[in-house]
Amino acid sequence: MAARATWKGHLKISLVNIPIRVFPATDPAATISFNQLHRECGTRIQQKKWCPTCEVEVSNADIVKGYEFEKGRYVTLEEEDIAKVRPASTRVINVMQFADASTIDPIYVERPYYLAPDGQVAAEAFAVMREGMAGRAAIGKLALYGREYLVAIQPREAGLVMFTLRQASEVRAMSAIDELKLVPKSVRPEEVKLAKQVISSFEGEGDLTQYRDEYQAELRRVIDAKIAGEDVVETEEEAPPKVVNLMEALRQSLERVSAEKKKTAKITRPRAARNGRTAAPKRRAR
């Protein structure tokens, strides 16, 4: 089924305006979700808004936004107060600068979207800008649904991918993690050498498509068994390895990887005939 655009607007780069469509890059339906039910009758539970002071259910019309400026003390804001600072949705992604794509720190990335041209007329300009952006990321702003988003846009395959970004003020500094003060400033070279050997034995192309969500697969198996009225067979859990010192753990890791590689390297080849051709299978006697 073809993807549906969730937003239409323009990508504005200086005096260039390209009509675009925005598509979600992720599929929430790929993850199993649950509803809360009443165990006794199986009815779906309703979430009600309740005031514990007045002991009444509160309607949306009687709810206001409150900001806690001190413990237990709030200042309330009405919709007209928020409307004074709320940016108007302009349907424009306004590019402010270009930077090397490698400078976008993944810690700022929130959610990915795909961008595509909106119609045949926009397709040529879209393709030109995509090619011109090779190796670069466009940093811009987008006013949408009453708030302002910081975004980064990069070329990807035949289109562009847009990431909504966190503001710098939203990212906590790593220096705030007290436990990192326990990390030693120097380590033993022989341990580092062995660690690099273990790491190199796991090197690959970084292809994430080769992995599957084992938890989701097992959850689906349990759900299917429940629907069919079958007993759920519990899978055996692998016992965790015993805690050993670092050097011994690294050595055992190398030995295990080496043994697995030797095991997979054993390939049974067909028996060759004297003339160099593969021997034909013998016919059974009747």
C-alpha positions in Angstrom: 0.0 0.0 0.0 1.4 3.4 -1.0 2.4 5.7 1.8 0.2 8.7 2.5 1.6 12.2 3.1 0.8 13.8 6.5 1.8 17.3 5.6 2.1 19.4 2.4 4.1 22.7 2.1 7.2 24.2 0.7 10.9 23.8 1.2 12.3 27.3 1.1 16.0 27.7 0.3 16.8 31.4 -0.2 14.6 32.4 -3.2 13.9 28.8 -4.2 10.5 27.4 -3.1 9.9 23.7 -3.8 6.4 22.2 -3.2 6.9 19.1 -1.1 5.0 16.4 0.7 6.1 14.9 4.1 5.7 11.3 4.9 6.4 9.5 8.2 9.6 7.4 7.9 8.6 4.9 10.6 5.7 2.5 10.9 4.1 2.4 14.4 2.0 -0.6 13.3 5.2 -2.7 13.3 5.2 -2.7 17.1 2.6 -4.6 19.0 0.5 -2.4 21.3 -2.0 -3.3 24.0 -5.2 -1.8 25.5 -6.1 -2.0 29.1 -9.2 -4.2 29.9 -11.2 -5.0 32.9 -10.1 -8.5 33.9 -13.6 -9.5 35.0 -15.6 -8.6 31.9 -13.0 -7.8 29.2 -14.3 -4.2 28.7 -11.8 -1.6 27.6 -10.9 0.8 30.5 -11.7 4.5 30.2 -9.2 7.1 31.5 -11.1 9.8 33.3 -9.8 13.1 34.5 -10.4 13.4 38.2 -10.0 16.2 40.8 -9.0 14.6 44.1 -9.8 17.8 46.0 -13.4 18.3 44.7 -13.8 14.6 44.2 -15.5 15.1 40.8 -14.8 14.1 37.2 -13.5 17.2 35.3 -14.6 18.0 31.7 -12.1 19.5 29.2 -13.9 22.8 29.4 -12.9 23.1 33.1 -9.3 22.3 32.6 -6.6 25.0 32.3 -2.8 24.7 31.8 -0.7 25.3 34.9 3.0 25.9 35.3 4.6 24.9 38.6 7.0 27.7 39.5 7.4 26.5 43.1 6.6 23.2 44.8 2.8 23.0 44.9 2.4 26.5 43.5 1.1 27.1 39.9 0.5 30.0 37.6 -2.4 29.3 35.1 -2.4 30.2 31.4 -5.5 30.5 29.3 -5.5 29.7 25.6 -5.4 33.4 24.7 -2.2 33.8 26.7 -0.5 31.0 24.8 -1.9 32.3 21.5 0.1 35.5 21.9 3.4 33.6 21.5 2.2 30.6 19.4 3.8 30.7 15.9 1.4 30.5 13.0 1.7 27.5 10.8 3.2 28.8 7.6 3.5 25.5 5.6 7.1 26.4 4.9 10.3 24.7 5.9 12.7 27.6 6.1 16.3 26.6 5.6 18.7 28.9 7.5 22.1 27.2 6.9 23.9 24.2 5.4 26.5 22.2 7.3 28.5 19.0 6.8 26.2 16.1 7.4 28.7 14.6 9.9 28.2 17.6 12.3 24.6 16.5 13.1 25.0 14.9 16.5 22.6 11.9 16.8 21.7 12.9 20.4 19.7 15.8 18.9 17.7 13.7 16.5 14.0 13.1 17.5 11.9 11.7 14.6 12.6 11.0 10.9 10.4 11.9 7.9 10.7 11.5 4.2 10.3 14.5 1.8 9.1 14.1 -1.8 8.2 16.6 -4.5 4.5 17.6 -4.6 3.8 17.0 -8.3 5.7 16.7 -11.6 6.5 20.4 -11.8 8.4 20.4 -8.5 10.3 17.2 -9.3 13.1 18.7 -11.3 13.9 21.4 -8.8 13.7 18.8 -6.0 16.2 16.6 -7.8 18.6 19.5 -8.5 18.7 20.6 -4.8 19.0 17.0 -3.6 22.1 16.5 -5.8 23.5 19.8 -4.7 23.1 18.8 -1.0 25.3 15.7 -1.3 27.3 15.3 1.9 25.5 18.3 3.5 22.6 18.8 5.9 20.2 21.7 5.7 19.3 23.2 9.1 15.9 24.9 9.2 12.8 25.7 11.1 9.2 24.6 10.7 6.2 26.2 12.5 3.5 23.5 12.8 0.6 22.7 15.2 1.3 25.8 17.3 5.0 25.2 18.0 8.3 25.6 16.3 10.5 22.7 15.2 14.2 22.7 14.4 14.9 20.3 11.6 17.8 18.8 9.6 17.4 17.7 6.0 19.8 15.3 4.2 19.7 13.6 0.8 18.8 9.9 1.0 18.4 7.6 -2.1 15.9 9.3 -4.5 14.5 11.7 -1.9 15.3 13.7 1.2 15.1 12.7 4.8 14.1 15.3 7.5 14.8 14.9 11.2 13.1 17.0 13.8 15.8 18.0 16.3 15.9 18.7 20.0 16.9 22.2 21.1 20.4 22.4 22.7 18.7 23.4 26.0 16.9 20.0 26.0 20.1 17.9 25.9 21.6 17.1 29.3 25.4 17.5 29.5 27.2 14.2 30.0 29.2 15.8 32.8 26.0 15.7 34.8 26.3 12.0 35.2 28.2 11.5 38.5 28.8 7.8 37.8 31.2 8.7 34.9 33.6 10.1 37.5 34.3 6.5 38.4 35.7 5.8 34.9 39.6 5.6 35.1 41.6 8.0 33.0 44.1 5.3 32.1 43.7 1.6 31.3 46.1 -1.3 30.8 47.5 -1.4 27.1 47.3 -5.2 27.0 43.6 -5.1 27.9 42.9 -2.5 25.2 44.8 -4.6 22.6 42.7 -7.7 23.5 39.5 -5.6 23.5 40.4 -4.4 19.9 40.9 -8.0 18.8 37.4 -9.0 20.2 35.8 -5.9 18.5 37.5 -6.6 15.2 36.2 -10.1 15.2 32.6 -8.7 15.2 33.2 -6.2 12.4 30.4 -6.1 9.7 28.8 -3.7 7.2 26.3 -2.3 9.7 23.3 -3.7 7.8 20.4 -3.4 10.3 18.0 -5.2 8.0 19.6 -8.5 9.0 18.3 -8.2 12.6 14.8 -8.9 13.8 13.0 -8.0 17.0 13.0 -11.3 18.8 10.8 -9.9 21.6 8.1 -8.8 19.1 8.3 -12.2 17.3 7.9 -14.1 20.6 5.1 -11.8 21.7 3.3 -12.5 18.3 3.8 -16.2 18.9 2.1 -16.0 22.3 -0.8 -13.9 20.9 -1.4 -16.3 18.0 -1.4 -19.3 20.4 -3.9 -17.5 22.7 -6.2 -16.7 19.8 -6.0 -20.3 18.6 -6.7 -21.6 22.2 -3.4 -23.4 22.4 -1.1 -23.7 25.4 1.8 -21.2 25.4 5.2 -23.0 25.5 7.7 -20.9 27.4 11.1 -20.5 25.6 14.1 -21.5 27.6 16.3 -18.6 28.8 20.0 -18.8 28.3 21.8 -18.8 31.7 24.0 -15.8 32.2 27.8 -16.5 32.1 29.7 -16.5 35.4 31.4 -13.2 36.3 35.1 -13.4 35.5 37.9 -10.9 35.3 38.2 -8.7 32.2 41.2 -10.4 30.6 39.7 -13.8 31.0 36.3 -12.6 29.6 38.1 -11.2 26.5 40.1 -14.4 25.9 37.0 -16.5 26.2 35.2 -14.2 23.8 38.0 -14.6 21.2 38.0 -18.4 21.6 34.2 -18.6 21.2 34.3 -16.4 18.0 37.1 -18.4 16.6 35.3 -21.7 17.3 32.1 -20.4 15.7 33.9 -19.3 12.6 35.6 -22.7 12.2 32.3 -24.4 12.6 30.6 -22.3 9.9 33.6 -22.6 7.6 33.1 -26.4 7.2 31.3 -26.7 3.9 30.4 -30.1 2.5 31.4 -30.2 -1.2 30.1 -32.7 -3.8 32.4 -35.6 -4.6 34.3 -35.0 -7.9 34.8 -37.6 -10.5 38.3 -38.3 -12.0 37.6 -36.2 -15.1 37.0 -33.1 -12.8 33.2 -33.1 -13.2 30.8 -33.7 -10.4 30.0 -37.3 -10.0 26.4 -38.2 -11.0 24.3 -39.8 -8.3 24.2 -43.6 -8.4 20.8 -45.2 -9.4 19.2 -47.4 -6.9 18.9 -51.1 -7.9 15.3 -52.2 -8.4 
